[in-house]
Amino acid sequence: MGNETTIEVKRFIEIRRSLGFTQTEFAKLLGISNTTADIERGRTKLSGRVIAELLKQFKINPLWIFGESNQQYLSTATNSVIPKVITIDAEENENMVLVNAKAAAGYPQNIQDVTWYKQLPAFDLPIPEFRNTTYRGFQVEGDSMLPNLYPNEWVLAKAMESLDDVNPNKIYVIVLYDAVLVKKIERIPSSNYVSLISLNETYPPYQVAVDQIQELWQVNSKITFGVDATTEKGLLKELQESMEELKKRIK
């Protein structure tokens, strides 16, 4: 093949890079052994199975990959992100299910399993703001949403009907096929992807395909613990004292 790179290889590389995956990560996603390096170097043929996975997971048009079409995606229709299961109590009132960090690991795989939800705690919150819509509680894991959300806090989020209703100034619980994330969301114009953004700037944004989102929940409130009486003025005083101590140590 020499040093010439075929159009299907170029577009395969373009897809991987636009999605933000490493060669190893993309290989695992597509069921390729070890890495996509051999495909990208032209040493291994881009197989029909890999093409099928790109179509299945990302709606990539096979004709576009081989340069026979200018349409990269076969479908840009709005993906359904509404709850797949809701639970009710003995009086047939809808419950608010609580999904802790441990349960979240199995949530994507059991999202349509009615019996799985029965093992989760659920309650009815008699506050007007939580009436007439579906809410779910999720436990925050990790520090990617600091300073607004701390690890192990709980967020109460209402179900979204469509990605078209996403507000870039809101926080969302995004249920993918392999993870449950708490992030901000930004739509990418003329694209079948969204950008997931952390508040903690040490975590860079990354893109996911719209059809990878199973459910979407907008965070409206949170449950926090360990509340103390430290005021903004008190925090400022602590900061000033720390600075003075640091100056003394430098001298």
N, C-alpha and C positions, 0 to 999 in steps of 0.2 A: 504493500500500500504506500510505501515511502513516507514522506513527511506531510503528504496531503491529508487534510482533515475533512471528512465528509460532512454534509449538511446535517445528517441525523446526529452525528457526534457533537457538532457545534451546538445544536439545539438541546441535546441532552445535557450538556454542560451548562447552557443558559438556564434551563429549568432548575437544575440543582442549585446554582448560585442565586437565582432569584428567590428561591425558597429558604436560603440561608443554611443549607445543610453541608457538612463536611462530606468527603468522599466515603468515609466509613459509616457515617450516620445514614446517608442516602442509600448505601448498599444494604444496610440492615432493614430499612423501610421497604425496599423493593425485593427483598429476599435474595440478594446477591451475596456470594461468599466474600467476606473480608472487606473489599473496597471496590469503588467504581473506577479506580485508576486505569485498569486495563482497557475498559470501554472507552474512556476519555483519551487514551493514547492510541486507540485504533487497533489494539492487539486482540480484543475480543469483540465479536459481533454483537450489536444491540439486538437481543433476542425478542421474539414475539411475546414471550412471557413478561419481559420487562416493559414492553410497549403496552401490554394489557394492564399492568399494574399502574402505569402512568395515567392510563385512561380511567381506570377504576377509582384511584385515589385522588386524582387531581383534575379529571375531565380534560386531559390533554388530547387534542385531536391528532390521531396517528398520521393523517395526511400532512398536517403541519410539520410534524417531526421530519418527514421525508421531503419537505419542500414542495408538496403538491397542493398546498392551501395556505392562504394568509390568515385563516381563522385558527388561533391557538387553542381555544376552548370549544368543546362541543356544546356546552350548556352554561349559560350565565344566569339561569333562573334563580330566584330567591330561595334559599335553602330553609326548610322548616326547622325552627329552633324552639318550638313550643314544648312544654313538658310532655314526656312520653307516658308518665304515670302520675296520677294524683291519688291521695289517700283520704279516706273519710272515717269519722268516728261512728259510734253506735247510733247517734242521732242523725247520721248522714250529713254532718257538717264537715267541711274540708279541713284537714289537719295541716299544720306546718311541720314538715319532716326536718329533722336535724341530721346533717351529714358531717360526721367528725372526720378528722384527717385520715384515720385508718380506713373508714368506710369509703372515703373518696377514692382510694386506690382501686376499689372494685366497682365504683359507680358507673364508669363508661361501659363496662362489659355487661352490667346487670340493669341497664337503664330502662329496659322494657319488661323486666321480670317483676311482676306484681308481688310475688311471695318474698322477694329479696327485701323490699321496702318494709315488710312487717317486722324485721329485726331492728329497725331504726327507731329511736325515740321520736315521738310526735306529740304535739299539743296544739291547743286552740288559744290564740292570743286575743283577749277581749278588748281590743283597742280599735277605734274606728278606722284608723289609717291602714289597718291590716285586713279590712273587710272587703268583700266583693272582688278579690283578685287572688291569684295563687302565689303564695310565698314559700320559700324554703330557706333553711338555715345551713350555712357552711362554715366550717372551722378554717381559719387562716393558717397556712403552713408556710414557714420561711419568712424572710425579711424583705422580699422584693417590693412590698407596698408601704414600707416605712417612708415618712413618719405617720401616715394616716392610719395604717393598720399594722398591729403588732402580732407576732407569732402567737398562735393559740387563741386569739380573739375569735369571736363569732360574728359573721355578717348575716343580716336578714335581707333577702333579695327577692324581688318580684319577677315573675315569669315575663319574658319578652315574646312577642308574636313574630317579629321580623327583624332582621338585621338593618332594615331601612330605618328603624326607629332608634338606632344607636346614637347616643350623644357623646361626643369626644370629651366632655367635661365630667362624665360619670364613670364609676367603677363597675365592673361586671364580673360575674362568675361565668367562665366559659367552660363548657363540658365538651371536650374533644373525644376522639375515639380511644385515646390512650392516656388522658390526664384530665384533671379538674384544676383550672387556673383562675386566679383573681388578678385581673388586669384592667387597664384602660384599653379602649378599642378605637382605632381610626380606620375608616374605609380608604382604600387605595383607588383613586379615580381610574375608570376604564380598566378595571382589573377584577379578577375573581378571587382576590386575596384581601385580608385585613391585616393590619399591623397591631400586635399586642404590645402594650407599653407598661413598664413598671414605673412606680413613683420613685423608687430607689435607683438613682442614676448609675449605680455600679452594674445594673443589669440592662444590657442593650435591648432595644426593641427587636422583635422578629416577626416574620410573616407566616400566616397559615392560610390554607385554601378555605374558602367559605364552606364548601361541602364537607369539611372536616369538623365542623361545629354541630354537635348534636342538640345541645340546649344552650340557652342564653338567659341569664338572670341579672337584673339590674340591682345593684346594692343600694338600699335605702337607709339602712341603719346598722348599728353594730352593738354587740354586747361585750363590754370590757370588764376587766377585773383589776384589783389592786389600785383603785383610785386613791390618791393622796391629796393633801391640801397645798401642794406646792404651786405657787402662783407664778405668773410671768415675771413679776418683780423679784420673787425669790430666786428664780432660775438665773436672772440677770446678775443678781448679787453673787451667786455661786460661781458664775463665769468670771466675774471681775476678780474674785478671791483666787480663783485658779490661775488667772493671768499674773496676778501679783506674786504668787508663789513661784510660778515659772520664771519670772524676771529675777527673783532672788537667787534661784538655783543657777541661772546663767551667770550672774555676777560672781 
